[in-house]
Amino acid sequence: MHTIYNCAKNFLLITILLTATVSCKKSFLEVKPKGRVIASKTTDYNLLLNNLDLINIATDGHILMGDEVTVTDPYWTGATFREKQLFKWEPEIYGANEDAKETLVPTKDLYIYNKIIEEVMKSTGGSDETKKSLQAEAYAGRAWTYFLLINYYGKPYDPATAATDPGFPLITNADVNNSDYRRATVQQIYDLIISDLTTAIPNLSSAGVPHRIRMSKAAAQGLLAKVYIFMGKFDEALPLLDESIGNLPQSAVPTLLVDYNTAYPGSPTAPNDPENVYAKNIFNNYTATSNSLLWLTPETAALYSATDVRLTKWFSSKTFPNGLKLIKRITGYSTYFGVRTSDLYLLRAEVKARLDDLEGAVNELQNFRQHRMPAADATIPANTAAAKLPLLQFIMEERIREFAVQGYRWFDMRRLSVDPLFKGATYQHLAYTEAGDIKETFALNAPNRFVFRIPPKILAENPNMSDNP
C-alpha cells in the first residue's frame, strides 16, 4: 500500500514537471504556461494525479457559516475581518486585491484536470485502458471541484430556476489565455458534473486505486449520488449509493465505516484515514487545540448522548462564569471533505426515508450509530422511526453530530432551503461574552446569503461577469 511518503516523493517529481510548464500569475486561473508543456508520457499524467496540491483545497469559509457553531470573547474580538464577516453572514468577505480561498486552489485544480482530460489519450507509453482510466479520474476530479464551486457561488439547485440562476464560469480546457469569463447557469454546471461522472464511472476500476488521494469507481458513484440528492433526485441516487458502498470492500486500500467502540482511529492523515473513499483535505484551524474561536452551540451539544464516542473523543468542554457550558471540537488541523464512508451511509439512510422506506432507513441509521456508540444506545426512538419527517430530522441531526465544525452543515443548510419539507427554516448565530452572556445576535439573510459573492478581484478581471446579491 502506498503511504504519504510515496505521495511526497511523487509530488517532488510533479513539482519538477509543473515548474517547467506553469508559473503563478495574478489572474483568474492563477497559472500560466511557460515554454513547452513537457508532459508527454502516460506516466507523467499519472504523476499529475498524485499531486498533493489536489488534496489540500484550502477552502474553509463554509465552516464558519454552519448554524451548529458559536463564538465567545476574547477570541471573537480578535477574529480576522474575513472570519467575522463569514460568521455574521455578511456579503463582503474580501478586499479588492485579495485572492479568495474559495477559488484560488479549485481553479488551479481545474487546470490540471483539464490538462489531463485533453492530453492523456495522446500520451505515449501506456495502454488505452490506462489512459482511459487516468482521463476518467480527471473527469471525476473536475466534477468534484465544480460541485464545490457551485455550492459556493450558485443558488441551491431548484429545478424551477436552475436554468436561469447564475452559477460559475465553465472552464473546460487548459488554456489560461482565455479571458472575460462569464457565469454559466446552475443547470449548466450540474449538467457538466453529471456528464463528467457518467463518462468517468465506466472507465474507473471497481478494484480501487493504490491510495485514497485517487478517484475510485466507488468514490465517483458516491459523488454522483450526492449530486443527485442535492438536486432532489432521490430515486436516481439510491442505486448509485448501493453500488458505491458495495464497491468499498473491493478497494486496494482498506475503506470502511470504522467502529469507534473498538477501533477509534484518532486523527489519521488524509491518505491513511480508512473512512476516506476519496481524500480531500481542508486545513481547519478551528479544531486545533490552539484555536478557541468556534464552539458548538448549546443546542448542538445537547444532540449528543453521554455514551456517544464522538462526544467523549472529539470534544472538550468549558464552563463560563454564568454557568453556560460549551464544548469545542478538538480533532486536529484537518477536515476531510472529499467522499467519506460516513457520508455515504448517512445519505443512504436519508434517501431511503425520502423514498418512504422508513424501515430500511431506520436499519441503515441504527447500523451507522452502532459504529459511533454502544449498540444499546443506538436505537432510534419509536415515535421518530414511525414517521417520515421526524425521521428525516433525526438523520439531519445525525449529520450534525458526525460532521460538526467540518463545514458539511453549511451545504446541508443550502440544499434544505429549497426542500419542500424543510423550506422556510431560519438561522442565527450568537456571540457570547467572556462571562457567558449573549453579546450579539446575527440572522442569516435568506436566500441571498446562501451564496458567496464573486470575489472583487475576479469581477475586476472579468467586466462582463455578474455578481450575487
N, C-alpha and C positions, 0 to 999 in steps of 0.2 A: 504494500500500500504506500502511495506517495505521502510524504509528510510536508509540513510547512517549510522544511529546509530544502526539499526538492523544488518547491514552488519559488523559493527565494533565489535559487540558482537559475531557474528558468527565467525569472524576472530580470536577472542580470543580463542574460542573453538578449532578452526583448528590449531592454533599455539601450543596448548597443544598436540593435536593429532600428528602433524608432528614432534614435538620435540622428541617424543618417537620413531619416525620411521626414520627420516633423519637428517643428520647434514652436515654442509658445509665442503667441501674439495676443494683443488685447483686442479680441474680436469675438463675435458670437460663438464660433466653434472653438476658439482658443487654440487651434492647431494650424500649421502652415507647412506645405511641402517645402523641402529644401533639397534640391538636386534630384537625382533619380530615386524612385522607390525601389529598394533592393530586395524586398520580399519576393521571392520567386519560386522557392521550393514548397511543396506541401507541408514539410516540417516547419517552415517559417510561420505559416499561418496557424499551425497547431500551437506554436510557442506564443503567438499573439493572444490566444485564448487563455494562456496561463498567466497573463499579465496581472499582477497584484492590484494595479490601478482599477481593474474591472471588479475587484471585490470591494474595495473601500470607496463607497459612493459619497461620503462626506456630508450628505444632507441630513439635517436634524431639526428643522423648524417645526415639523409636524408633531414632535414630541411635546413641545410646549403648548400645543393647541388642543390636546385632548382634554375632555372635561373631567378626567379622573385625577388631575394634578392640581395642586395648590402651592402657594409660596408664603414665606414668612420673612420678616425682618430679622436680622440686619442684611440678609442675603438679597432680599428683594430690592432694597435701596441701592445696593452695589451692583445690580444686574446691568448688563450692557443695554444700549438703546435697542438693538435688534431683539434681544430676549424680552424686553418689556413690551415692545410693540407686538410681538407674536403672542405673548401671554394675554395681552389686552385685546387681541383680535383686531388690531388696528390695520388700516390698509397700507401705510407706508412702512417699509422694512429696511430699505436700502437707500443710500445716497446716490447722487448722480454718477459717481465714478467707481462705485463698488461692484465687485463681481458677486453675483448671487450664488450661494451654496447650492440652491435647488437646480441650477443649470450648469454650473461650472464643470463638474465631473460628468454628469449624464451626457452632455453634448460631446465631450471628448470620447466617451464610450461609444456613442453613435458613430463617430468617425471610424473607430476600429471595427465595429460590427459591419458597417457599410463596406469598408475596405475588403474584409474577408468575403462578404456576400458577392461583391463584384469580381474579385480576382481569383479566389481559390480554385475554381473549376479550370482555370487556365494554368495553374501551377504545375511544376514538374516533380516527378519522383514519387507520386502517390497514386494509389488505385482510385478509380471512380467512386467506389464505395466510401473510401476515406474522405475524399474531397466533399462528397455529398453530406457526410456526417459533420464535417467541420462547418460547411455552409449552413447546415441545419442548426448547429449550436449558435451561430452568429444571428440567424433569423430569430431564434428564440430569445437570445440576449437582447436584441433590438426590441423585441416585443415587451420584455420585462422593463426595459428602460422607458419605453413610451407609456407603459401602464403607470409607472411612477410619475412621469411628467404630466400626463393628462389628469392625474389626481391632484396635482398641484395647481395647474393653470386652466383646466376646463371645468365647467359645471358638472356636478354629478350626472351620470347618464340618465336621461329621461327620453324615452322613445318619441315623445311628442315634440321635443325641441332639439334633439341631438343634431339634426341635420342643419340647424342654423346657429346653434351655440358655438361661439369661438373656442377653439382648443389650443393647440400648439403647432408651430410650423412643422410641415412634413420634410424631414431631412433623410433622404433615402439614397444618397450617393456620397462618396468620399471626396467631394470637391469643395475645398474651403474657399475657392474663389467666387462661389455663389454669394449673392448679396441681396439686400432688400427683401428679406423674408417676410412672408405674410402668414397669418394663422390659419391653419386648416380647421375644419369643424370638428366637434367632438365625435360625430359619427365617422368622419373620415379617419380619425386616429384609431378609433375602435375597429374599424374595418381593416386597417393596416395591421393592428395587433393580432386580430383573428386570422388574417391571411398569412402572416408570418408564422404563427404557431401551427396552423393546419398544414402549411408547407413543410415545416420542420419535423413534426412528430413522426411521420413515416420513415424518415431517414436517421432517427435517433435510436440507439440501441437500447433495448429493454434490459440488457445486461449491465447497464450503467456506465459510468465513466471512472477514470482512475482516481479522481479526488473530487471533493464537493464543490470546488470552485467552477466546475464544468457542468454544462447543462445536459441532464439525462432525459430519457423519454418520460420517466415518472415526474420529473420536475416540470417539463413542458406541458404534460397533461394536467397536472395540478394547477399550473398557472392559467391555462385556458379555462379550466373550470372556474377559477376565481374571477376571471374576466367576465364570464357569463353570469355569475352571481351578481357582480356589480352592475350588470345590465338587466337584472331581473329575470334572466332566462334559466330558471332553476332546473327545468326538465332536461336541458342540454348539459347542465353542469354535472348532474349525478353520475351518468355513466363514465365521464372523464375522471371524477373523483374515485370511483370504484377501480378504474384501470390504473390510475396513479398509485393508489395505496396498494393495489395488487402487485405492482411492479417493484415496490420498495424492497422486498426480500431478495430480489434478483440483483440488487446493486453490487458492484465490485467492492464497495466500501460499506461497512455496517450502517444502515439507515433505518431507524426505527423510532417508535414512541417510547421514551425511557420511563421506566417505573421508578419514580422518585422515592418510593418507600424503601426500596432495596438497593438502588444504584444511582443516587443523586450525583449528577455529573459535575457539579461545581461550575466553574467558568471556563470551559474549553475554548480554544481558538476556533475561528470560523471553519477552517478545513478539518478540524478534529471533533466537531460537535456532531454526535450521531443523529440529532434531530434536524440538521441542515440537509435538506434534499438538494438545494442549490444555494450556495453561500454568497450572501451579500452582506457587507458589514457597514454599520454606521458607528462612528465614534460618538459615544454617548457619555458625555462628562457628567450628566445628571444622575447617573447610577454609580458614580465613583464615591469612595468614602470622603474624598476631599471637597466635594461639592454638595452643599446643603440647600440649593435653591429650590428644587422641586420635591414636594412631599405628596403623598396620597391624601385626597380629601377624606374627612371622617366617614362620609357615606361609602366611599370606595373601600376603605379599611374594614368597614362593617360587613362587606361581602365575603370575607374570608372566615372559615371556621377555624377553631383553635388547633385542630389537628392537620390542617392543610400544610403540606410540606413547603409549598411556595411561601406561606407566611413565615414559617419557622426558619427557613433557609435564606430567603431573599431580603427580609426586612429587618431594620432596627427601628426602635421607637423613641419618641421624646415626649415628655410631659411638660407643658408650659405652666407658668405661674398661676394662671387662672383655672388650671385643670384640663385644658384642651390637650388631647393626646393625638399625635400624628405619627405615621410610620413612613419610613424612607426606604426605597429600594436600593440595595447595595449588591450589584451583580457585575461589577467591573465596568470597563470602559466601552464595551461592545454591545451593540444591538444587532441581532441578525434578522434581516428584513427581506431575504430572498424568497425561497419556498421552504416552509417548515412543516415537519410531520404534525406538530400540534395544530397548526392552522388547517391542514388538510382534514384532520379528524373532526375538528370543530365545524368546519364548513360543511362536511358531510352530514353531521347532525342537524345543522341549520337547514340544509336543502331537504332532508327527509321530513322535517317538521313543516316546511313550506309546502311540500307536496302531499301533506296530510297523512304521512306515515308516522304517526306520533309514537307508536310502539318502537319502530325502528330508530327514531330519533332519540328516544329515551335510552334504549340499549346502547346506542353509539355514545351518547353523552356519559352514561354511567361507566362504560368501559374507559373512556378518557379520564374521568375523575378518579377511577381506581388506580390510575398511574400517577396521581398527584396527592392522594390521601389514603388512609386506611379504607378498605372496601366497605366497612360498616358505616362510614360517614359519607360515602359517595352516592348514596341513594337520592333520587330526585323526589321531592315532596309530591304526594299523590295528587293534590289539587293543581300543582304545576304541570304534572305529566299528563293530565287528562284533557287539557285544552290547548289549542294551538298558540294563541297569543302569549299566555303566561309561559309556555314552554320556550317560545322564541325569545322572550325577555330574559329568561333564565340562561339561555345559550349566549345571549349578548353579554350578560353579567359574567359568564364563564370566560368569555373572551377578554373582558377587562381583568379578571383575576389572573389569567395566563399572560397577558401582554401589557400589563400596567407599566407606564413610563417607557414604553418601547416604540410609541408612535402609531401603533395599529388602531388605537381608538379614534384618532382623527379621521382616518379613512372610513371607519365604520360610521362615524357621525355623518360624514358626507353622504354615503350611499343611503343611509336610513332617512335622510332629509327628504328624499323623493320617493320613499317607500310608503304606499298607502297605509300600511299597518302602523307605521311609526311617525309618519309625517306630522309636522307641527310641534315637535319637541323643542323646548327652549334650553339654552345653555348659559351658564355663568361661571366665572372664575372669581375666587376670593383671595385676597391678600391679607395676611394676619400680622399683627404687631409682635414684638418680642415677648409680650405678656400673653399672647394667645387670643387677643381680641380682633374682631374683624376691622380691618383698616380701610380697604377699598373693595368695591364690587364691580366687575366688568361683565357686560352682557354681550353675547355674540350677535352681531347684526346679520341675520339670515335674510336672503340667501347670499348676499354679497361677500361675506367673509368665509364662505365655504370654498373660496378660491383665493390663491395668491395673485397679487397684481404682477404684471410683467415688469421685470426689473428696469429701472430708468435707463441704465446703460444700454440694454438691448433695444429699448424703444428709440434711443438716440441714434443707434447704428442702423435702425430699420424704420425709416419715417412712415412707411405705409402699414406698420403693424399696429393693430388696435390694442387697447388696454382693457383690463377688467375694471368694474366699478370700484 
